[in-house]
């Protein structure tokens, strides 16, 4: 039986390095969708759930790939971008937002036919994009320390929140009142009050450095953050900012997601691994470690589809692709 399981795993294209539970139940590879002639770094992903389309920020290619998830194929490619890295889809106005590192602009596209709608000039290094789940405002991290607030109807910048350094990953609570922002240059996590459009207070990261990925556990009132130096996953109390518990993880992570259905955390690492870590409420427990491809460090977990998408850059004999995983029961 063990031999048969090993053969099946290799056939799927994923090596299970460790699995504390002894069962291959955490993530199962369903498909690999080739992205075509895409070279260089791939950054963040976004999804249009209704149309089952995945948007891929192909930073090194100056393009955005549009993947048809129903047919596991590239639908089209958007060009004319400048190092696209952040990307977000706002469904109430059917608008795709693409943030560019190269020229600091946010470019807008109509969701129905992906025709250009215009651009907003933020000035420098436009990065992560998030959609406020309540107000539907579009929030973009950029520059040497700010979050731009964009009105989804007028599609204009209506405000900004100053920070002490360039914002990396940030998350917004379901009611839209609070946000939490990784600010690695300042060695802190910024707690933001969106109602007052200001930073409410910083949380020191102390000995931990290079905090890039972040995810929230709303029910547990936890902010989960991955640090690169040393490679660590840490849980912080959402109210006080107190560090609660931590565990070592894989290196060069750029995305992390909390699966509330299973109380599991998925960490994607450029070191060439995905780690699956169970959150036990007062400690972490490692469940599995999957070998992927060096440089594959960005991903997206979509609860509505119950799928985990990993962006794999072209490397050696491995073409650029999106690997689609189904979480276990």
C-alpha positions in Angstrom: 0.0 0.0 0.0 2.8 2.4 0.8 4.4 1.7 -2.5 1.2 2.4 -4.4 0.7 5.6 -2.5 4.2 6.7 -3.4 3.7 5.9 -7.1 0.4 7.9 -7.1 2.0 10.9 -5.5 4.9 11.0 -7.9 2.5 10.6 -10.8 0.7 13.7 -9.5 3.9 15.6 -9.7 4.3 16.4 -5.9 6.7 14.9 -3.5 5.4 14.6 0.1 8.4 15.2 2.2 6.8 14.8 5.6 3.3 14.2 6.9 2.8 14.0 10.6 -0.6 12.5 10.4 0.6 9.7 8.1 -2.1 10.4 5.5 -2.0 12.3 2.3 -5.0 14.5 3.2 -3.7 18.0 3.3 -3.4 19.1 -0.3 -3.8 16.9 -3.4 -2.5 18.2 -6.8 -5.4 18.2 -9.3 -3.9 19.9 -12.4 -1.1 22.0 -13.8 -2.1 24.8 -16.1 0.8 25.9 -18.4 0.9 29.7 -18.7 2.8 29.7 -22.1 5.9 31.7 -22.7 6.1 33.4 -19.4 9.6 34.1 -18.1 10.8 35.5 -14.8 9.1 36.2 -11.5 5.4 35.6 -11.0 3.8 37.7 -8.3 0.3 37.7 -6.8 -3.1 36.2 -7.9 -6.7 37.2 -7.8 -10.0 35.5 -8.8 -13.3 36.3 -10.4 -15.3 33.5 -8.7 -18.5 34.0 -10.7 -16.7 33.5 -14.0 -14.2 31.1 -12.6 -11.2 33.1 -13.9 -7.8 33.4 -12.2 -5.7 36.5 -12.7 -1.9 36.0 -12.6 0.5 39.0 -12.1 3.4 37.9 -14.4 5.8 40.6 -13.2 8.8 39.4 -15.2 6.8 39.4 -18.3 5.0 42.7 -17.9 1.7 40.8 -18.4 -1.3 39.5 -16.6 -2.4 35.9 -17.4 -6.1 35.1 -17.3 -6.8 31.4 -16.6 -10.1 29.7 -17.3 -10.5 27.5 -14.2 -13.4 25.5 -15.6 -11.3 24.3 -18.6 -7.8 24.6 -17.1 -6.5 26.8 -19.9 -5.2 30.3 -20.4 -8.0 32.4 -21.7 -6.0 35.5 -22.7 -3.0 37.7 -21.7 -3.2 41.4 -20.8 -0.1 43.3 -21.9 1.1 46.9 -21.6 1.8 46.6 -17.9 5.0 47.6 -16.0 6.1 44.9 -13.5 2.6 44.0 -12.3 2.8 42.7 -8.7 -0.5 43.3 -6.9 -3.9 42.4 -8.3 -7.5 42.5 -7.1 -11.0 42.0 -8.5 -13.9 44.0 -7.2 -17.1 42.2 -8.1 -19.8 44.9 -7.4 -18.4 47.1 -10.1 -16.9 44.2 -12.1 -13.4 45.8 -12.2 -9.9 44.3 -12.2 -7.2 46.4 -10.5 -3.5 45.8 -11.4 -0.8 47.5 -9.3 2.6 48.0 -11.1 5.9 48.2 -9.4 7.7 49.7 -12.4 5.8 52.9 -12.8 3.7 53.0 -9.6 0.4 53.0 -11.5 -2.8 51.1 -10.9 -4.4 50.0 -14.2 -8.1 49.2 -14.3 -9.9 46.7 -16.6 -13.6 46.0 -17.2 -14.3 42.5 -15.9 -16.7 41.5 -18.7 -14.3 41.9 -21.6 -11.1 43.0 -19.8 -11.0 46.2 -21.8 -8.9 49.0 -20.3 -10.8 51.5 -18.0 -7.9 53.8 -17.2 -5.2 54.2 -14.6 -4.4 55.8 -11.3 -0.9 57.3 -10.7 0.2 56.5 -7.2 3.8 57.6 -7.7 6.0 54.6 -6.7 6.0 50.9 -6.2 2.3 50.1 -6.3 2.1 46.7 -4.6 -0.5 44.6 -2.8 -4.2 45.1 -3.6 -7.1 44.3 -1.2 -10.8 44.8 -1.4 -12.6 46.0 1.7 -15.3 43.3 2.2 -17.9 45.8 3.5 -17.5 49.1 1.7 -15.9 47.5 -1.4 -13.2 50.2 -1.4 -10.0 49.1 -3.1 -6.9 49.5 -0.9 -3.4 49.5 -2.5 -0.1 49.5 -0.7 2.6 51.7 -2.3 5.6 53.9 -2.0 7.8 54.4 1.1 4.8 54.0 3.4 1.1 54.4 2.5 -2.1 52.7 1.8 -4.2 54.3 -1.0 -7.9 54.2 -0.6 -9.8 54.0 -3.9 -13.6 54.5 -4.4 -14.9 51.6 -6.5 -17.7 53.6 -8.1 -15.8 56.8 -9.1 -12.6 54.7 -9.5 -10.6 57.6 -7.9 -8.3 57.8 -5.0 -10.2 59.3 -2.1 -7.6 59.1 0.7 -4.6 57.4 2.1 -3.2 56.0 5.4 0.4 56.8 6.2 2.8 54.1 7.5 6.4 54.0 8.7 7.7 52.1 5.7 6.6 50.3 2.5 3.6 48.0 3.2 3.9 44.4 2.3 1.0 42.0 2.8 -2.0 43.4 4.7 -5.5 42.2 5.6 -8.8 43.8 6.4 -11.4 42.5 8.9 -14.8 41.4 7.5 -16.6 44.5 8.9 -14.0 46.8 7.3 -13.2 48.6 10.5 -9.7 47.3 11.1 -6.6 46.4 9.0 -3.2 44.9 9.8 -0.2 45.7 7.7 3.3 44.1 7.5 5.9 46.9 7.6 9.2 45.0 7.5 11.4 48.1 7.2 10.1 49.4 10.5 10.2 46.0 12.1 6.5 46.2 12.9 3.0 45.2 12.2 0.7 48.2 11.8 -2.8 48.1 13.3 -5.0 50.4 11.1 -8.3 52.0 11.9 -10.0 52.3 8.5 -13.0 54.2 10.0 -10.6 57.1 11.0 -8.1 56.5 8.1 -5.2 56.3 10.4 -2.7 53.9 12.0 -4.0 53.0 15.5 -0.8 51.5 16.7 2.3 49.5 15.9 3.2 46.0 17.1 6.9 45.3 17.4 8.2 42.1 15.7 11.1 42.1 18.1 13.7 39.5 17.0 11.7 38.4 14.0 12.5 40.1 10.7 11.2 40.4 7.1 7.5 39.9 7.7 6.0 39.6 4.3 2.9 37.2 4.2 -0.1 37.6 6.5 -3.5 36.0 7.0 -6.3 36.4 9.5 -8.3 33.9 11.6 -11.4 36.0 12.4 -13.1 33.5 14.7 -9.9 33.0 16.7 -9.0 36.7 16.7 -5.6 35.8 15.4 -3.2 37.5 12.9 -0.9 34.9 11.4 2.4 36.3 10.0 5.3 34.6 8.3 8.8 36.0 8.8 11.8 35.2 6.5 14.5 35.9 9.1 14.4 33.4 10.8 11.8 31.5 8.8 9.0 31.5 11.3 5.2 31.4 11.4 3.8 33.4 14.3 0.3 34.1 15.7 -0.6 37.5 17.2 -3.7 38.4 19.2 -5.8 40.7 17.0 -6.7 43.0 19.9 -3.5 43.4 21.8 -0.8 42.5 19.2 0.8 40.1 21.7 2.7 37.2 20.1 1.0 34.1 21.2 2.9 31.2 19.7 5.2 30.4 16.8 6.9 27.6 14.8 9.7 27.4 12.2 8.6 27.1 8.6 10.1 26.9 5.1 12.2 29.8 3.7 11.5 32.7 1.4 7.7 32.7 1.9 5.6 35.3 0.1 2.0 34.1 0.8 0.1 32.5 3.6 -3.6 31.5 3.9 -5.8 30.4 6.7 -8.3 27.7 5.8 -11.1 28.3 8.4 -13.0 25.1 7.5 -10.1 22.9 8.4 -8.1 25.3 10.8 -5.1 24.8 8.6 -2.5 27.3 7.4 -0.9 27.0 3.9 2.6 28.6 3.6 4.1 28.9 0.1 7.9 29.3 0.0 10.4 30.2 -2.7 12.7 27.6 -1.2 10.5 25.1 -3.1 7.9 23.9 -0.6 4.4 24.3 0.6 4.0 23.7 4.3 0.6 22.8 5.8 0.4 23.7 9.5 -2.6 23.0 11.8 -3.6 25.8 14.2 -4.5 24.1 17.5 -5.7 27.4 19.1 -2.7 27.7 21.4 0.0 26.2 19.3 0.9 25.1 15.8 1.4 21.5 14.6 3.1 20.6 11.4 1.1 18.4 9.2 2.8 18.2 5.8 5.5 19.6 3.6 5.2 19.4 -0.2 8.1 19.8 -2.5 7.3 22.2 -5.4 9.7 24.3 -7.5 12.3 26.8 -6.4 10.9 30.3 -6.7 7.2 29.2 -6.4 6.4 31.4 -3.5 3.1 33.1 -4.4 -0.3 31.5 -4.1 -4.0 32.0 -3.5 -6.5 30.0 -1.5 -10.1 30.5 -2.6 -12.6 29.2 0.0 -15.6 29.6 -2.4 -13.9 27.2 -4.8 -12.2 25.2 -2.1 -9.0 25.2 -4.1 -5.4 26.4 -3.5 -3.5 27.9 -6.5 0.3 28.0 -6.6 2.2 30.2 -9.1 5.2 28.3 -10.5 7.7 30.3 -12.5 9.6 28.7 -15.4 12.7 26.8 -14.1 14.8 24.4 -16.0 12.5 21.8 -17.5 9.5 23.1 -15.5 7.4 25.6 -17.5 5.6 28.5 -15.9 2.3 27.2 -14.7 -0.5 27.4 -12.1 -0.7 24.3 -10.0 -4.2 23.6 -8.6 -4.5 21.7 -5.3 -7.6 20.4 -3.6 -7.5 20.5 0.2 -8.2 17.3 2.1 -11.4 16.7 4.1 
